[in-house]
Amino acid sequence: MNTQTKPQNQLIGYLLLLIMAASFLYFGVYKVATGQVPMDTQTAFLTMLILLIIGEVISTATKAFVPSMFISAVLFVIGFWVYLPKDILQLGGVAANLPTFLVMMMVVHLGTMLDIKELIAQWRTVIITLAGMLGILVVILVIGGPLMGTETAAIAAPPLTGGFVAAMMMQSVAPTEHLAILAMAVYVLQGFVGYPLTSICLKREGRSLLKDYRAGKLTPLNVEPVIVNNQADSKNNFLFPQIPAKYKSDFTYLFTMVVLTVMAAYLDKFSMGYVSKFVWALFLGVFGTALGFIEKSTLVRSRSMGLVYTIIMMFVFSQLKTVTPETLVQLMKDFAVLIILATAGVALFSIPVGKKLGMSVPMSFALGLGTLAGGFPASYTLSVEAAKVLAENDAEYKMLEDHMLPKTLVAGFVSATSGSVLIAGFVMAFFFK
């Protein structure tokens, strides 16, 4: 009886889903597109969410080879051309000044995730990654500035160092709409170069390791440990008194994060803008966690991460409303020049530094390219896939994974969070104060 009712229940479920989809297509798409009714708040929010989900689905299906942000960006651009109202973000209930505040909260959250002990353990990786980021900044500003204009080079360089937040920061100071779009466009598109190049480097590194391993020349790898900081052991060293467990809630977690966000804005004014509020937010997140004022991954603990990130993404793609076919062509031309300069900068800086620190050329280049691959999850996916493709047994797979994964994860974290925020803060203060 159970086996008969299950298909019937699923059939009813599919029928209900079909009805909901048809309702949305009729009321939310057809009637709005034909001008019969204006788009309401719930339909606007749902429409933007659907476009984000389609990007995630395609990215997952291609194992992150096609970035979700690229697919969603394309869908939003086409949508603005044929159907989406230009003010869809406001129609969806998102105030124009809210996303910047949420980005500052996100930066505080990233700061809480920064584990100083882990970075010390992987100091070689950190130095090589920072060298690659510096290479991007130097080459784009020195060569790209005269070629494309100083403002264009300054806006594009920080997002190319790997950070979505850095792209948001540069959008906030972009003097023109074209440059605001360029800041996000280079971040969205860089993976198409960063992914395959990083994959090639990791596979070359893996083949070299396997050759020695199979010949019996390779001893067990001295893998630098990834240290997980046990916060419970350090509670006695906290400067701030701890909130009793029974009083902790979503509200208290958000309270500590908002306090640090507000303090970051005050410090920005105190430093007269020479140190960006986003940089202050990062520092306050790091030291606030170390001193016990705020807990690690506070946005996750407060169960707010999904909504905050969703609104930020909606804001980013809503900025594409001014993109025209002509703008798109110019963006692709600018990106082609910028990505060549960025890749050259990574190679010129990360490879020599890596060789001096005892790493191979492919591994050094791969760590530097972590900036162009956009950090996690690409850093994880590319390392695991390289190990799976090359290994012939579990022992070889574990050897490759133990060698590559800790390094690429740290490189991705350094570039996509703290490093890119610091670079963006420097560029904002120096070029756009």
N, C-alpha and C positions, 0 to 999 in steps of 0.2 A: 504493500500500500504506500509505503514511504517513497519507493522508487518511482511510483506513478505520480504522486503529488509534487515531487521535486521539479520535474520538467514543466508541469502545469504552472507552478509558482514562478519559475523562471520566465515562462512565456508571458505571464501577466506582468512581470517586472519589465521585460523588454517592451511590451505594449505601452506601459506607463511612460517609459523613457522616450518612446517614439512620440507619444502625445505631448510630452514636455518639450521635445525638440521642435516639433511642428508648431507649437504655441509660440516658442521663441522666434522661430523663423518668420512667422506671420506677423505677430505683434511687434517684435523687437527689431526685425530686419526689414521686412517688406513694407510695413506701414510707415516706418521711419524713413526708409530710403525713398519712398514715393511722396513724402511730405504730408501724409495724411495725419500723422500725430507726431508731436515732439518726443524725443527720447527722454524717458523718465530716469530717476536716480538709480533704481535697482537694475534697470536694463543696461544703463551705461556701465555700472560696475561689473555686471555679469559679462558684458561684451568684452571689456578689457581683460577680465580674468580668463575667458575662453581663449583669447589670443595668446596669453602667457602659457596656458596649459598646452596648447598645440606645439609651441616651441619646446617645452619640456619633453613632450611625448616623442617628437622627432629626434631630439638630442639623445634621449635614452635609447631609441631604436638604432641609432647610428653609433652608440657607445661613445657619445660626446664628441665624435669627429665633426659633426655639424653643430655648432654652438646654439643653445636654445635662444640666446639673445639675438642671434642673427635671424632666425626664423621669425621670432616675434616682431623684430624690427621691420622685416619685410612685410609682414601682415599688417602692421600698423600703418606703414607708408601707403600700401595699396588701399587700406581701409579709408584713410584720409582722402585719397584721390576719388573714391567712388561712393563712400557711404558714411563714414564716421564724422560726427560733428566736430568742429575744431576745438570746442570747449568741453570735450567728453570728460576730462579729468574733473572739472568743476561740476558737471552734470552728475558725475559719480559720487559727489559728496566730499571731494578732497579739496580743501582750501589751498590756495596757491602758495601760502607761506608754510604749510605743514611739512612738506617733504624735506626741506633743509634742516628743520628741527629733528626729524626722524633720522636723517643721515648722521647728524651729530651723535644721536643716541647709538646708532650702529657703530660709530667709531669708538665710543666708550666701550661698547660690547666687545669689539675686536681687541681693545687694550686689555680687557679682563682675561682674554684667552691667551695672552702672551706669556709664555713660561720662560723666565730668564734662565733657569737651570738647563732647560732643554736646548736653548740657543747656545749656551756655553759649551755643552757637550758636542754640539755640531758646529763648532766655531769655524772650521774650514769651509763648510757649506755656506754659512752665513756670509763670510768674507767674499767668496766667489760670487754669490748671488748679488751682493751689494756692488761688487765690481761691475757686473753686467748691467745693473741699473744705472750706475754712474756712466757707463759707456753709452747707454741710450741717451741720457741727458746731455752729455758733452757733445756727441756727434750730431745730434739733431739741432742743438743750439748753435754750434759752431759752423756746421755745413748747411743745415736746413734753414737757419735764420736768414743768411744772404739769399738762398734760393727761393724761399717761400714767404719770407717776412718774419720778423721777430715774434710778433704776436701769434702767428700760426704755429711756429715751432714751439713756443712756450706753452701754448694751450695743449698741443698734441703730445708733448714729451711725457708728462706724468702718467696719463692713462696707458701709455705704452710700457710703463714699468710694471704693469700687471694688476692695477687696482681699479675695481669698479667704483669704489669710494673716491679714488683719485679723479676718475672721470667726472663724477658728480661735483667734486670740488672745483674742477676747472670750468665746468658748465656754469657754475655760480658767478664766475668773474669774467666769462667770455664777453668781449665788447660788442660782438655781433651775433645774430642768429646762426649764420653759417659756421662760425667758430664754435658756438655752443653745440651744434649738431656734430661737428668734426670731433669734438672731445669724446663724445660717446661712440661715434662711428669707428674711430681707430681702435677703441677697446673691444667693440663688438666683432670687428673683422680680423683682429690680430691673430686669433686662434687658427685661422686658415693657413697661416704661415708657421706659427709657433708649434701647433700640434704635429704636423709631419716632420719638421726639422728635429724636434725633441725626440720623436719616435725613432728616427734614423740614428741619432746619436746614442740613445739607450740601447738599441739593437747592436750597434757597433761595439759598444762597451760590453754588452752581454756575450757576444761572439768571442771577443778577446779573453774574457774571463773563462768561458767554457773551454776554450782551446787549452789553456793552462790547467784547468781543473781536470779535464779528461786525460791530459798527459801526466797527471800526478805531480805537477809542479806547484800547484796552488794549495797552500795550507788553509785551514779554516779561517775565514775572513774575520778580521778584527773589526767587527761592526761597532760603530759609535752608538752607544745606547741612547734611546729616547727616554728621557726621564719624565715620569709622571709625578708632578708635585702633589704630595699628600697634604692637603690643606689642613686636615685634622691635626697633623703633627706640629704645625706651625701656629696654631691658634694662640698659644701662650705668648707668641712674639707680636701679636697684633697690637697696634697702637689704639685702635678704636674699640669700644665695648661692643660685644656681639648681641644681636637681637635674639632673644630666646626663641627656640624652635617653634614653640606653640603660637608665637605671634608673627611668624614669617608667613607671608602671603604674596599673591600677585601684586598687591598694592605696595607692600614694603620693598619688594624687589624693584618695581618701577620707580619708587620714591628715591632710592639710592642712585639709580641711573639718571633720573631727571635732575637731581641735585648736582651731580658731576657735570651734566650737560650745561646747566645754567652757570656753574662756576667757570666752565671753559669759555663761555661767552663773555663773562666778566674779565677773565684774564686776557682775552683778545683785546678788549678795550684798554686794559691796563698796560699792555705791551704796545698799544697804538697800532695794532695790526701787523707789526713786524714778525710776530709769531701767530700763525693762523689759529682760529678757534678750533679747527679740526685737529691740529697738532696738539693743542692743549687738551682736547677731549681724549686723544690717544694716551698722552702722558698720565692724565688723571685716571683713566681706566687701568693702566698698568700699576701705578703706585697706589691707587685706591684699593686694588685687589691685594697687593702685597702688605698693605697696612691694615687690612681687615674692614675697610669701610663698605666695600661692595664684594659680592661673590662672583666667582667665575661664571661666564656664559649667562649673564643675568637676563638677557632677553629671552633665552630659552627657558630659564627657570620661571620667568613670569608668564610663560605661555603666550608671549606677544611677538615672537620672532617672525612667524609666518605672516601675520597681518602687516607688521612694519615693513618687511621686505617686499611684500606684494604692493603696498602703496608706493614705495620708492620706485619699483619697477614700472608701475603705471605712470608715474610722473616722468620717468626717463623717456618712455616711448611716446608720451603725449607731446613731447617737445619736437617730434618728427612731423608735426602738422604743417610746418612751413616747407618741407622738402618737396621740390619739384623735380621733374626729369632732368632739367638742366643742372639743378643743384646736385643731384645724384651723380651725374657724370663728373662734375668738378670734385666731389668728395672722393670718388674712386681714383682720380688722378692724384689728388693730394695724398691719399693713403698709399698708393704705389710708391711714391717717393719716400714717405715717412717710414714705411715698413722696411725698405731696403736700408735706409740709414740706421734704423733701430737694430736690425740684424747685424749689420757691420759693427755697430758700437758694442754689442754683446760679445762678438767674436774678438774684437781688438782688446777688450778689457778683461773678460772672464777667462779666456784660454791662457794667456801668460800668467795671470795670478794663480789659476788652478795648477799649472805646471810647477810653479814655485812651491806650492803647498803639497805637492806629491800626488796630484790627481791626473788622470789621463786626459788627453785632449777631448775625446768624445764626452766624458763625464763632466768635464769643466764646462764645455759648451752647452750641454744639456741643462746643467744647473743655472747657467746664465739665461738660457732660453725659457726657464720657468716663468720669467716675467711676461714673455709673449704668449705663453700657454695659459695664462690667467690664473695660476694657482690651483687649489683644490676645486673640483674633483679631477681635473685633467692630470695633475701631478700623480695622483693615485692610479687612475685608469691607464695612463701611458706606461707606467712602470710595471704594473701587473700584466698588462698585455704583452709587453716585450719579454717578460720572464716566461709567460705561457707559450709564446710562439717559439722561443729558442730552446726551452728545456725539453729533455727527452724522458725525464723521470722526476719524481717528487724531490729527490735530493738536489738535483740541479735547479729546480724551480725555487726551492727554499734558499739556496745559495745566492741566486740572482736577486731574489726579492730582498733578502737581508742586506745585500750590498747597495741596491738602488733605491728602494722605497724610503728608508729613513731620510736619505739625502734629498730626494725630490719633494717629499712632504714638507720638510723644513724650508727648502728653497721657495716652494710655492707659498708657504705661509708668510715668509719674510717679505716677499715681493708684493703679494696681493693684499697685505694688511698694513703692517707698520711701515715698511720701507717706502711704498708708494705714497702713503699719506704724508710722510715727512718730506718727500720730494715735492709733492703737490703744494704743501705748505710753504716750502722755500720759494718755489716758482711764483706762487701767489703774492708773497710778500715782496719779492724782488722786482717782478714785472708788472704787477697789477694793483699795487697798493694805491 
